[in-house]
Amino acid sequence: MAKVKVLLEVEAPRVEGFGAFRAALGSETEAYGQADRVLDAVAGLGVEPDENLVPVPMFAAHRAADGTYEPMPELREFASSETNEDMAPTTVVMPVEVDHTRLEDLRGRDGVTVWLNSRQYLYGHWEILGELDPAEAADFAPFDLARSRVATDCRPFRPGVALDVIRTLLGVSKVWQDGFRGQNVAVGIIDEGVNGGVYPVSGGFARPAAELQPGAAPVTSHGSMCAADVLLAAPAARLYDYPFLGVPNSGGALAMFQAVLDQRRVDGTPHLTTNSYGFYGAPSREEAPRHEVWDIDHPLHRKVREVVASGAAVFFAAGNCGTPCPTPNCDLSSIGPGKSVHGSNSLVEVITVAAVNSRNERIGYSSQGPGMFEANKPDFAAYSHFFGNFGPDRPGGAEEAPFDSGTSAATPVAAGVAALLLSAFPELTPAELRAALLAGLVNTTGRPWDRDYGHGILNAAASYSYMLREKA
């Protein structure tokens, strides 16, 4: 009989949530012992633990006026570098398998909620580039390139540019000259893994049985690209590697965000996370009303909100399903304005990033708002299509991809600028950090918010100057 993978949420035993999570990570026997206690609630339905079992605790929240759940205020204490006390969860979520014929029986059990455990995809770069010769690239004078007019870069895309072009456009030298380069800031990269031989990986998600360990990915990985792109603006930042795409589904991402929250409880790090993945399409609301695209109370969204509530900003890629040139992976139902920014990247709590090239032209695959949950998404655009990890003489070479691309690249660029600001102003909360980034944007459209660019284009120098004025 066909088995389906789902996330099962049941009332949690009164245990220490973080301690139980760490114990499950460290011992497969402990993980399955916890699973047995959860499965007592669904005995007789043939539910089996998923092979990638990680029970994840969920903490008490209250429903806000807009109908969403707000995390408990105690999580704010996790911004401290001191270890906080453990907390008792209200529910626990774990990945399971069940025969599809028993799903309705499972949903009918009291105290049990069944969520989809959906496949997640990288907002990758290889498939969107088409035929491009990196030899066409040249050293451009960046401010001769950057235009104020609104235009779109579509296939065949303009050649990539050097890192220094993007640094000049961002204005990072102003911040560097004052002694800030991202030092003392840890950035969590939730992706498919980072190469620790090339990039400064100093922590992350480690589990004895996990396929990927922090720093063990090849330098050609999507996560290594994200690492290079964080360091573009914040070369002194530390990186934490959360390689959830060893388990590329909602349950895997949920476990990574719980690992982030667990680390923050211990020492207040990582200070922010960057996420360049999501969905290229989704079943209809009628077919799957509890898919992440439709249900804002999915456990993954709730866990993301817990991380933000703990004081860590969360950056998400808008996606690569914009018009007029979406990536070929995109489903027709998820292409274009109002349909392509969905899932966690449309939560009001996160910072959602679109993509422009070095001429300030929107890249034609960059997903377009309004967002499915929060209308004014994306928040802003950042730069993509440059030689970061990929390209001639770069660590990842030029065979798989001629340059870093996608909203996948733009998002860690934005996270790197955020790390740069945090090294100068470490007390900034996620809301204050977002306000500083928005205050420095270059607005090429003249509109308060635009479906393609959000509120404007990222500029580190202007955001830093804004913060200096605020602190004066």
Secondary structure, DSSP 8 states (H G I E B T S, - for coil): --EEEEEEEEE--SS-HHHHHHHHHH-HHHHHHHHHHHHGGGTTS--EE-TT---EEE--EEE-TTS-EEE-GGGGGGGSSS-------SEEEEEEEEEGGGHHHHHTSTTEEEEE--B-EE--SGGG--S--GGG-----HHHH--SS--EE-SS----B-HHHHHHHHTHHHHHHTT-SSTT-EEEEESS--BTTTS-EEEE---TT-S--TTBS-TTSHHHHHHHHHHHH-TT-EEEEE-GGGS-BHHHHHHHHHHHHHHHHHHS--SEEEE-EE-S----TTT-TTSTTT-TTSHHHHHHHHHHHTT-EEEEE--S--SSS--TT--GGG-STTTSS-GGGG-TTSEEEEEE-TTS-EETTS--SS-SSSSS---EEEE-SBSSSSSTTSTT-SSS-SSB-HHHHHHHHHHHHHHHHHHH-TT--HHHHHHHHHHT-B-SSSSS-BTTTBT-B--HHHHHHHHHHHH-
